[in-house]
Amino acid sequence: MEIFGLGTVEARGISKLGFEVAGTLIDLRVDHGDRVMKGAVMAQLLDAEQKAKVTQAHAAIMQAEATIRQATASVERAEASYRQKSQSNERRQELVRRGTLSPDAGEEARAAFEIAAAELAQAKSTLEVARASLDQSRALLAIEEARLAKYTLAAPYDAVVVVRQRELGSMVNPGEAVFTLVDPSTVWILAYIDETRAGHIQVGQNAKVTLRSLPERRFRGRVARVEIESDRVNEERRVYVICTDCPEDFHLGEQAEVVIAVASLEHANLVPQAAVVGLQGKHGIVWTVENGRLALRPVMFGQRTLDGRLEIVDGVPNGALVVVRLESGLREGRSATVRKGDQQ
């Protein structure tokens, strides 16, 4: 059993690519139809001002590093003074306890020691401020370098350039599309299938694809996705088919025909729809020949073929033959002779 649907060539991976910053285009390296590799540079904005900011950030780091060296030297000097004042204070306080030095001299030594301790603490604090300043300068450099990188537009994945929207010298705004890219590995066929026939479609089923530009060829495919949400207006289900041997060159939006194989009916009892009386959904009435006489039988149908035949799954007794061509004069109980072509 096969199900037919019309559709178009589409792609999952399609992107409109632009810059995150405003600027003037000074370099365009790719154009419509070009294939680009992930990371390849595609375009460049004028970035002289931003490069100057990066240079300024580098200079700020060098200045912060020099300040750290200066603060480190101050700490070392303050530590040496602290050790000297500490030892001097200890000696003089011992002499004061022995009574060989006046208390005033001892107080002077203690004050000098406390001043040296305060100067050491201040020097260490200055060093910490210098280190924090260096960290800040490095962070600012990272920001400016990140901004500079935004002046270069690179391919986010292996892609084909579908459209180039801007030309050299153009002024572009943040987010404005410069290129439209498509990932060729994500190209597939979007087919629209009538809901009344879509119930048997499943992912993985084989399909045949015919492109409008190559009507004489049939390409192999398989069902890759069946949309959960149907089109409420057209009452159609969207089915995506991956074409496994289609040409590398593709054209998005090109019309395509899709035939999906949903079941195999090697021994099915089939009847043309024209031979069914009062067809309603899966139910209808057919004429049969039973023991040489005509009879009407309500039956249940299963699959439907592309040529309009219906699979009878229930309602026909064993040995009965189904009339496949209706003619005038059919009445229940009337004798009938079966000829080749009049039965199924």
C-alpha positions in Angstrom: 0.0 0.0 0.0 1.3 3.4 -0.9 0.2 6.9 0.1 0.8 10.0 -2.1 1.5 13.5 -1.0 2.7 16.8 -2.5 5.4 18.8 -0.8 8.5 21.0 -1.1 12.2 20.8 -0.5 13.1 22.3 2.9 15.9 22.1 5.5 16.0 21.8 9.3 19.3 23.7 9.6 18.8 27.2 8.0 20.2 30.4 9.5 20.2 34.1 8.8 23.7 35.2 9.9 24.7 38.7 10.8 27.0 40.7 13.1 26.3 41.4 16.8 27.7 44.9 16.4 27.2 47.8 14.0 29.8 48.7 11.4 30.9 49.0 7.8 31.5 46.0 5.7 35.1 46.0 4.4 35.5 42.3 3.4 33.1 39.8 1.9 34.7 36.4 1.2 31.7 34.3 0.1 28.7 34.6 -2.2 25.6 32.8 -3.2 26.1 29.1 -3.8 29.5 28.9 -2.0 30.2 26.1 0.4 31.9 27.1 3.6 33.4 25.0 6.4 32.7 25.6 10.1 34.8 28.5 11.4 35.7 29.9 8.0 35.7 33.7 7.9 32.9 35.0 5.7 32.9 38.8 6.3 34.7 41.5 8.2 33.6 44.9 9.6 35.9 48.0 10.0 37.5 47.4 13.4 40.3 50.0 13.8 38.6 51.7 16.7 38.0 48.4 18.5 41.6 47.3 17.9 42.7 50.5 19.6 40.6 49.7 22.6 42.3 46.2 22.8 45.7 47.9 22.6 44.6 50.3 25.4 43.5 47.3 27.5 46.9 45.6 27.0 48.6 48.8 28.2 46.4 48.9 31.3 47.6 45.4 32.1 51.2 46.4 31.7 50.6 49.4 34.0 48.9 47.2 36.6 51.7 44.7 36.5 54.2 47.6 37.1 52.1 48.8 40.0 52.2 45.3 41.5 56.0 45.2 41.2 56.2 48.6 42.9 53.8 47.6 45.6 55.7 44.3 46.2 59.0 46.3 46.7 57.1 48.5 49.2 56.0 45.5 51.1 59.5 44.1 51.2 60.8 47.4 52.5 58.1 47.7 55.1 58.7 44.1 56.2 62.4 44.9 56.7 61.6 48.0 58.6 59.1 46.1 60.7 61.6 43.4 61.6 64.2 46.1 62.6 61.8 48.1 64.7 60.5 44.9 66.3 64.0 43.8 67.4 64.9 47.3 68.5 61.7 47.6 70.6 62.3 44.2 72.2 65.9 45.3 73.2 64.8 48.6 74.6 61.9 47.2 76.5 64.3 44.7 78.2 66.6 47.6 79.1 63.7 49.5 80.6 62.8 46.5 82.8 66.5 46.4 84.0 66.4 50.1 84.7 69.2 51.0 82.4 67.0 52.9 80.0 64.5 55.6 80.7 60.8 54.8 80.2 60.5 57.6 77.6 63.1 55.9 75.4 61.1 52.7 75.7 57.9 54.4 74.7 59.7 55.9 71.7 60.8 52.4 70.6 57.3 51.0 71.1 55.8 53.8 69.0 58.4 53.3 66.2 57.5 49.6 66.2 53.8 50.2 65.9 54.3 52.7 63.1 56.4 50.1 61.2 53.6 47.6 61.7 51.0 50.0 60.3 53.2 50.8 57.4 53.6 47.1 56.6 49.8 46.6 56.8 49.3 49.6 54.5 51.9 48.2 52.0 50.2 44.8 51.9 46.9 46.5 51.4 48.3 48.5 48.5 49.6 45.3 47.0 46.2 43.7 47.2 44.6 46.7 45.5 47.2 46.5 42.7 46.5 42.8 42.2 42.8 43.5 42.0 43.5 46.2 39.5 45.4 43.7 37.4 42.5 41.2 37.5 40.2 44.0 36.5 42.4 45.0 33.6 42.6 41.4 32.4 38.8 41.2 32.5 38.5 44.4 30.5 41.0 43.1 28.0 38.9 39.9 27.6 35.7 42.0 27.1 37.4 44.2 24.4 38.9 41.1 22.7 35.4 39.5 22.7 34.0 42.7 21.1 36.8 42.7 18.5 35.9 39.1 17.6 32.3 40.2 16.8 33.7 42.3 14.0 34.5 39.0 12.2 31.7 36.8 10.9 32.5 33.1 10.7 30.5 30.1 9.6 28.8 28.4 12.6 28.7 25.0 10.8 29.5 23.4 7.4 27.0 25.1 5.1 25.9 26.4 1.7 25.4 30.1 1.2 21.8 30.5 0.0 21.6 34.3 -0.1 24.1 37.2 0.4 22.0 40.2 1.5 24.6 43.0 1.8 27.5 44.3 -0.3 30.9 45.9 0.4 30.7 49.3 2.0 27.3 48.7 3.4 26.6 49.9 6.9 25.0 47.0 8.9 23.2 47.1 12.2 23.4 44.5 15.0 21.4 41.4 14.1 20.8 42.5 10.5 21.1 39.5 8.2 24.2 39.5 5.9 24.0 35.8 4.7 21.4 33.0 4.7 23.0 29.6 5.3 21.7 26.1 5.1 23.2 22.9 6.4 23.1 20.6 3.3 23.0 17.5 5.6 19.6 18.6 6.9 17.8 19.0 3.6 14.5 17.0 3.4 11.1 16.9 1.8 8.1 18.3 3.6 5.0 16.4 2.3 1.4 17.2 3.1 -0.7 14.1 3.5 -4.5 14.0 3.8 -5.5 13.1 7.3 -7.9 10.4 6.1 -4.8 8.5 4.7 -2.1 9.5 7.1 -3.0 7.2 10.0 -0.7 4.4 8.8 2.4 6.5 8.3 5.3 5.8 10.6 8.9 7.0 11.0 11.3 4.7 9.1 8.9 3.7 6.3 10.4 3.7 2.7 9.4 6.4 0.3 9.9 7.5 -3.3 10.6 11.1 -4.1 10.1 12.9 -7.5 11.5 16.4 -7.9 9.7 18.7 -10.2 13.0 19.7 -11.9 13.7 15.9 -12.6 10.3 14.4 -13.3 11.8 11.4 -15.1 13.8 10.2 -12.0 12.7 8.5 -8.8 14.8 8.9 -5.7 14.8 6.8 -2.6 13.8 8.2 0.8 12.5 7.3 4.2 10.1 9.0 6.6 12.1 10.9 9.2 9.3 12.8 11.1 5.6 12.9 11.4 4.4 16.1 12.9 2.2 15.9 16.0 0.1 18.9 15.0 -1.9 18.8 11.8 -2.9 21.7 9.6 -6.4 22.6 11.0 -7.5 24.4 7.9 -6.4 22.0 5.1 -6.8 18.9 7.3 -3.4 17.6 6.3 -0.6 16.1 8.2 3.0 17.3 7.7 5.4 14.4 7.0 9.2 14.9 6.6 11.0 12.5 4.2 14.8 12.3 4.0 16.0 11.7 0.4 18.9 9.2 0.5 20.1 9.6 -3.1 18.9 13.0 -4.3 21.4 15.2 -6.1 23.8 17.2 -4.0 22.5 20.4 -5.6 19.2 21.4 -4.0 16.7 24.2 -4.4 14.7 25.1 -1.3 11.0 25.5 -2.0 11.1 23.2 -5.1 7.9 21.2 -5.4 8.2 17.4 -4.9 6.0 14.4 -5.1 6.3 11.8 -2.3 5.0 8.2 -2.3 5.2 6.4 1.0 5.0 2.6 1.3 2.9 2.0 4.4 2.0 -1.7 4.0 2.4 -4.8 1.9 -0.9 -6.3 0.5 0.3 -9.4 -1.3 -2.9 -11.4 -0.8 -5.4 -8.6 -0.2 -9.0 -8.7 -1.4 -9.3 -5.4 -3.3 -12.3 -3.7 -4.9 -12.4 -0.5 -6.9 -14.0 2.4 -5.1 -16.5 2.8 -8.0 -17.8 -0.6 -7.2 -18.8 0.3 -3.6 -22.3 1.4 -2.7 -22.7 4.0 0.1 -19.1 4.3 1.1 -18.8 6.0 4.5 -15.3 6.0 6.0 -14.2 2.4 6.5 -17.7 1.0 5.7 -19.7 0.3 2.5 -21.7 -2.2 0.6 -20.5 -4.4 -2.3 -22.1 -6.8 -4.7 -21.0 -10.4 -4.4 -21.7 -13.6 -6.3 -22.5 -16.5 -4.0 -23.4 -19.9 -5.3 -24.2 -18.4 -8.7 -26.5 -15.6 -7.4 -26.0 -11.9 -6.6 -26.0 -10.6 -3.0 -25.4 -7.3 -1.3 -22.9 -7.4 1.6 -21.9 -4.7 4.1 -18.2 -4.8 4.4 -15.3 -3.1 6.3 -12.4 -1.7 4.5 -8.7 -1.4 5.5 -6.1 0.2 3.3 -6.6 2.2 0.1 -4.2 2.0 -2.9 -3.1 4.9 -5.0 -5.3 3.8 -7.9 -8.4 4.0 -5.7 -8.9 0.4 -4.8 -10.1 -0.6 -1.3 -8.9 -3.5 0.8 -11.8 -5.6 2.1 -11.0 -6.8 5.6 -14.4 -8.1 6.8 -17.9 -8.9 5.5 -17.3 -11.2 2.5 -18.1 -14.9 3.1 -15.6 -17.6 2.2 -16.0 -18.6 -1.5 -17.9 -15.4 -2.4 -16.6 -13.3 -5.3 -16.8 -9.5 -5.3 -18.2 -7.7 -8.4 -15.7 -5.1 -9.5 -17.7 -3.4 -12.2 -21.3 -2.3 -11.6 -23.8 -2.6 -14.4 -27.5 -2.0 -14.7 -29.9 -4.7 -13.8 -28.1 -5.9 -10.6 -30.7 -7.4 -8.2 -30.3 -9.5 -5.1 -30.9 -13.2 -5.8 -30.6 -12.9 -9.5 -28.5 -15.6 -11.1 -25.1 -14.5 -12.3 -22.3 -15.9 -14.4 -18.7 -14.9 -13.4 -16.5 -13.8 -16.2 -12.8 -12.9 -16.0 -12.6 -9.2 -15.0 -15.9 -9.1 -13.2 -14.6 -10.5 -9.9 -11.9 -9.8 -7.4 
